[in-house]
Every structure is written in C-alpha cells, then in structure tokens.
C-alpha cells in the first residue's frame, strides 16, 4: 500500500503541474512549492525551538490560530513555522505576523519528508483537523519528534476505518496524541487500538471568541439597524440570495448582505435581484460619506467586515446550506443571534447542537425559510430566547486551546 500511496502522490503533483497551465489556483500550488527547500534551509537551518504547525487551508488556520498564539504568549522564545497545503490558505495568510516562517508544504514523498525535517528539525509538530500525511508522520516518528493532531474529528465512513485504509490507520497510531473535538472521534480511535486521544473540544470557539472581543464598533450600522428589523446575511451564494429576495418581498425589514464572492459580476447580480429595495454598496456609502440612508438593502462589497456586522442584526442568515455546505455559524452564535441556514449542514457538529437547542433553524427550501423567519419576526420572546441559547453555547465551548496547551505542558 505505501507504494501505491507514493505513486498517487507523484501522479497528483504531476496532474497539478499540467493543470497549472489552465488554472490559477493550480499554478499557485505548483509554483509556490518550487523553491521551498532553499528558502527553508536559509530561514530555518540551525535554528532551535521551532514548532511546526500545518493547516490544509484558511479554515484550519483559523482553528489552529488560538493555539499558535497561546504558545507564543506563554513561550516567547519559540519560533512558529506555519505551512499550508492549499493556496487559498497560504496566499491570504503568508504575511501572518503570528508565525516566524510561512511556507507551502512540499508534496508528501519520502524524500521531501526527510528533506523538510532535516532543514527544520522542529521541537514538536501540530497538524490541524483533517491533515494526515503518511511520510511526514513516519519520519517524525523515526526521529522521536512529538506529533500532535489538534481539533481533529473523525467519522466512521472515513477511509482510515475501512478495510483498505487499515494500513494508513496503523500510521496514525504513530501520532503522539490526538486532541479530538468530540467523544465520538476519540471512540473511533480507541476502537482501532489508538488510545492516545483526549477530548478537548474545538479551538474554533476560542478563535471566534477572540474575533468578537476584537471586533470594531460600526456606528453607521448601529444607526441603520436601530428600530428596524434587520437580517445580516453572511457568505451567501445565489440560492441564498434568491431566498432572501423572497423574504424582502414578504416582510418590512432591512438586509445587510455580505456575499461569499464579491467580484463585480456577482455584486451586479445582487443589485439586480434586489432592485425593488434600493440596494446600495457599502463602498458607495464610504465614498459619499453617508451618515444615514433609507435603502432597504446594503451590499458589503469588501472582505473582513462580516464578523463585526452580526451584532447589529435581529437574525443571522448563514449561506452555503443550499450548496456545498454552510459557512461559519459560530461568529453569529457568539453575538447571541438566532441563526438560519439551508439544509446542507450535516458535516457540522455545531449546527446540530444549535438546532437541538432551538438557537438555529434549518430549511429545506424557500418555503421552509419563510416559515422560520415568520416565527422569529413575529415573536420577540422566541427570538430573544434563541439568541440567548446561541450565546450560552458559544461561551460554554471556549477553552479548547488552553486545555491542549496544559495537557502538553503538564502530562505529555
């Protein structure tokens, strides 16, 4: 099986090289790895006290960030090496100030794993959530480098637990410790004889807590939403936007919409969709120094504002549930808001938890969403109770990064 795995990695890298002629993302993946080893040796060779964090992409980075920053706070002398698999993580966070070195992770071949660890010689290794690379695990184990899996989550249908994935599962047994999000994940590992696992929770709650604490006040939106029932819709796609347009036709309310894609074509589509409600771009508000507006719809056509905006809405609508899957609902929960989203949420524990607590509500179609919003719109007590449950849930789950740190320092 290791032979076929190595073959797959080589074919994958070759395929990405070919795809780089046609795809910008593939081009970044390929070109970003070209000179990794000379840079690694220049920056890291001979350095001590390097701790290596690896994240697949941006979501995993946000998950690992609280632990990285806690380590830096508690141990200022450590150097953080941060690697990414995906360009969508690296290109956005390549200048992240919390890390001393940021690189792409070279493809997982035996030669690359040896060369990487020879150059870096990390004191310890942290891989976040789903990332498990056969040769890097094997080489770290041979060198007795502590290797931790943080905020990991497993499901029974993952290939590690199938008959053809047993060989890889044996490799997972070489990981020093798993800090799982939930008891079910730990139990799946125990069933395979992997007992070095502790349930510590999800570090995303810590990150969301940090974001909310540091979020900026936005007086314009506080005034815009005052005495006006408002939905703040985040990370929306076209199916979400069509549903929101239906809602605008049914209720007297205001909408702040932050779409997942903010390129001109999509923003123009939203303007046309909401043309009956005088949509205005946030960039226009800033450009014209507007202090008050009567427009029913504000389109957020820049990134980085959503986490500060949820506080001003009566309801948070989170997009993606009528596509590949819902986006981050924890920020809305941390502001104590009732949350509405589409039916595709099965991969997210927090969605199931919040639905059970009647803090979040999922709909299969536009009619379902209409009914949910109607209940929240008409019943202020129901709306407030849902918001309280959201906030309590978000606050109750803070502390995973601290638990991981304390376990490593005191017991492992």
N, C-alpha and C positions, 0 to 999 in steps of 0.2 A: 504493500500500500504506500509506503513512503516514496517509492519510485514513481508511482502514478501521480502522487501529490506533487513531486518535484516537476514532473512533466507538465502537469496542469499549470503550475506557476510560470514555467517558461513560455508555454503557449499563451497564457493570459498576458504576460508582458509583451510578447510579440504582437498579439492582437491589438493591444493598446497603441503600440508603435504604428501599426498600419492605420488605426482609427484616428491617430493624431493628425493625419493629413486632411481629415474631414470634420473633426470635432474639436472645438476649442478646449473643452474640458479634458479630453484625452491628450491633447497637445500639452496642456499644463501638467498632467500626470506624468507624461513621458519626459518632457524637458526639465521638469523640476527635480528629477532624480539623476540627471546626467552627471553632475559634479558633486553629488552628496559626499562621497568619501574624502576627496581632497579638502572640502570645507570642514568636515567632521574632524579630520586629523589636525587641521590648522587650529580649530577652535577648542577641541576637547582633549587632544592627546597630552598626557602627562598631568592633566588636571585631576584633583581629588574631590571627593564629596559630591559627585554628580548623581542626581536622582533622575531617572528617566521615566517620563510619562508618555504614553502613547494613546491617541484618540483616533477613531475612524474619521470623524468629521466634526462639524461645528456643534452638533447636539451633544456628542460625547465630551467635547472640550468643555462645554458649559457644565457638564456633570462632574468632570474631574477638577474643574477650576477651584471649588472651595477647598479641596484637599491640598492642591498645589499652594494656594495662598496661605493656608494654615501652616504647612510645612515651612514656608518662607518666613512666616511670622515667628514661629517657635524656634526655628533653626536658621538664623540669617546667613550662616556661612555656607549653606548648601547651594549648589548650582542646579537649576532645573533645566533639563533637556526635554523639549516637547517635540514629538513627531506626530505627523498626520498621514493617513492613508489617502484621503480624498482632497482634491483641490478646493472643494467648497469649504473645507475647514482651514487648510493651510493659507490660501490666498487672503482670507479675511483676518486670520489671526497670526500672520507671520511676523507682525511687529508687536505682539503681546508683551507688555512690559513685565509681566509676572514670571516670564521664562527668560533664562540667560541665553539659550540657544533654541532655535526653531527650525526643523528640517522636515522634509518628506521622509517616510520610512521606505528604505530600499526593499525591493521585492524579496519575498521570504524564500531565498535559496540558501543551501548550507554555506556557500562561500560568502554571501552577503551577511548572514548572521554572524559568522566568525569575524569577518572584517569590521562589522559595526561594533561588536562588543570589544574587539581589540582596540579600536580607536577611542571608545567612550569609557570603557571599564566602569560601569555605573555601580554605585554603592547599593542601590536597590532599584527595582523596576515596578511600575504601576501601569497596567493596561486597563482601560475603562470600558465597562459594559460588555459588548459582544466580541471584542477583538481578541482572537487567539491565533497566533501564528506558530506553526509546528516547529520550524527550525530555530526561531528566536527562543522559544520555550526550552527546547532541547539544549541549546548552547548555554543558556543561563543556568540551567540545572547542572550541567557538567562543571561549571565554574563556581557553583555554590553561591550564586547571586540571588538574594531574596527576590521573589517574583510574586506580585500580588495582583489579583483581579478585583477591581473596585466597582461597586454598584452593578454587579453582574446579575443577570436574570435569565433563567432557563425555563424552557417549556419541553414537555415530553416528546413533541414531534421534531425537535432539533436533531440533526443527523448524528451528533455525538452519542445519542442514546439509541440509535438504530444498529442493526447487526453489521452494516457496512461502515459504521462510524466508530466501532469499538476500539480500533487501533488509535484513533485520534483521542478518544476518551482516556486511553492509557497515558497519552501525552499530557492531558490536562492534570493527571494525578501528580505530575512533576511541579505544578504550580504550588508555591509555598503556602498561600492561603487565599480563600475566596471570601470576599465580603459581599454577601448577597443582598438583594433588595427585599426578598421575602422568604418565608419559611418553605414554601413550595420548591423554590430553586435549590435551597440547601438540601431538602429531602431528596431531590433528584440526584444530587451529587452523592449523598450518603448511600443511595441505592446502588451506586456504581463503585462503592468502596472508597470514595473520596470523602474523608471525614474532616479535612482541614478547611471547614467552612463555618462562618459565623454570620448570622442575620444582623445587618447593621442599618438597613434602610437605604433610601435613595438620596444621594447627595444633591439631586436636582432641587430638593426642597430647601437646602441650605443656600444654593445659588439664587433661587427665586427670592428668598428672604433678604439676601444681600442686595438684589436689584431693587426691591421695593423700598428698602431702607435708604438707598442712594438715589432713588428716583426724584426727578425735579418737579417742583410745583409749576403748573401751567395756568396762570390766572385767566388767560383768554378762554380756555376750555371750561374752567370752573364757572365763568360767567355765561358761556354759551349753553351749558347744560342746566344751569340753575332754573328751577321751576319748569323744566321741560323734560318730559320722559325721553330718555336717550339710550340707544343701544350703541355700544362700542364693539365693532366687529373687527377681529384681527385675523391676519393670514388667510384672507378669503380667496377663493377661486371662483370661476364663472358660475358653477351650480349654486354656490352660496350666495353670490351676488343677485342671482335671479330670485331666490327665495326672499332675500332682504328687500328687493324691489316690491315684491308682493306684500310684504309686511308694511312697507311705507304707504301703500295704497289703502291699507285697512285701518291704520291707526294714526292718530295725531301724535307724532313723535319726531325726534331728531336722530340722525345717524352719523356716527363718526366711523369711517371705514378705512382700514389700513390693509390693502390687498397684499397677498404674498408676492406678487410680481408688480413692479412699479415702472415697467418700461412704458413708453409713450402710447403704444398701441393699446395696451390694457387699460391705462388710465382713460384714454379716449372712449373705450368701450363702456367703462363705468359711467362716464359723464353722459353718454347717450342713453344708457339704461335708466338712469335716474333723472332724465332731462325734465320731468314734470315737477321735480323738487328742488330746482335751482342749485345743483351741485356746485361746489367751489373747491378748488385745490388749496391745500394748506400753503403751498408755495405762493399762491396769489395773495393769500391773507398776509403773509410776511412781506411780500414785495410792496403791497399797498399800505402797510402799517395799519391794517384794520383793527379796531378795538372791539367792535360789535358787528354782528351780522344777523340777518334773518333767514339765511339759507338753511334749508332742512337737512342738507347732506354736506358733510366735509370729507373730502378725499385726502388721505395722508399720502402724499407722493414723495416721501423720503423715508429712510430707514432709521431705526433707533428710538422712535417715539412711543411705540405701542405699549411698552412696559410702564410708561408714565401715564398713559391715557386711560387704562382700565378703571382707575379710581373714580373717574368722572361719570361713568355710565350707570344706569339703573340695572342693565343686563349686559353681560358679556356674551357675544356670539363668536365662537372659535371655528375657523374654517378648516377645510380638508376632509370633513366627515362624509362628503359625497364623492370622494376621490380616493386617493391612496391611503388616507388616514388622517385623523385630527392632528392639528398642531398643538403647541404648548398650552395647556389649560391651567397650569399651576400658577402663572402670574395673575390671572383673573381671580383664582381662588384666594391667593394671598392678599388681595384687596377686599375680600369678603363680598364677592359678587355672585349672583345666580348665573350659571353658565349653560349655554345652549349650543348644541352641535349636532352634526349628522350621525348616521347610524354606523359608520365605519370607525369604531373606537375599540375594537376587541383587543388590540395589542397593548392597551394602556391600562395598567392597574388602577391608576388614579381616576380614570373615567368611571370604571365600575364602582370604585369606592364612593365617589361623589354622587353617582346616580343612586346608590343604595341609601345614602344619607339625605336624599332629596335636596341636594345642593346643585346638582347638574341634571340636565334633561336632554335626551337624545331623540331625534325624529327620523323616521324612515323616508319622509318626503316633505314637500312644501306644506301639505295639509297638516301633518303632524306638528311641524314647527309653528304653524299658525295657532294651533290649539295650545301649545306650550306657552307661547308668548302672550296669548289672550289671558291665560290664567295668571301669569306674572304681572301683566299690565293692569288687570282689574283688581288684584288682591295685594295690597301693600304689605299686609302682615305676612302672607305667604312668601312674598318676595324677600322681605327682611329676614325671615327665618332661614330661607335658602342661603342667603348671604352669610348669616352667622355660622351655619354649618360649613360653608366653604372655608371661612377664615379659621375656624377651630381645627379643621382637617389639615390645612396648610401649616398652622403653628405646631400642631401635635407631632408632625413628622420632621421637624427641624432637628439637626444634631448628628446626622449620619457621618459627616466628615470628622467631627470630633471623636465619635466612637471608633472610627477606623484608626485615627491617629493614636488614641490612647491604647488600643489593643496592640498596635505595632510596637509602641514605646514600652509598654508595661508587661506584655505577655509573650510577644512573638520575637 
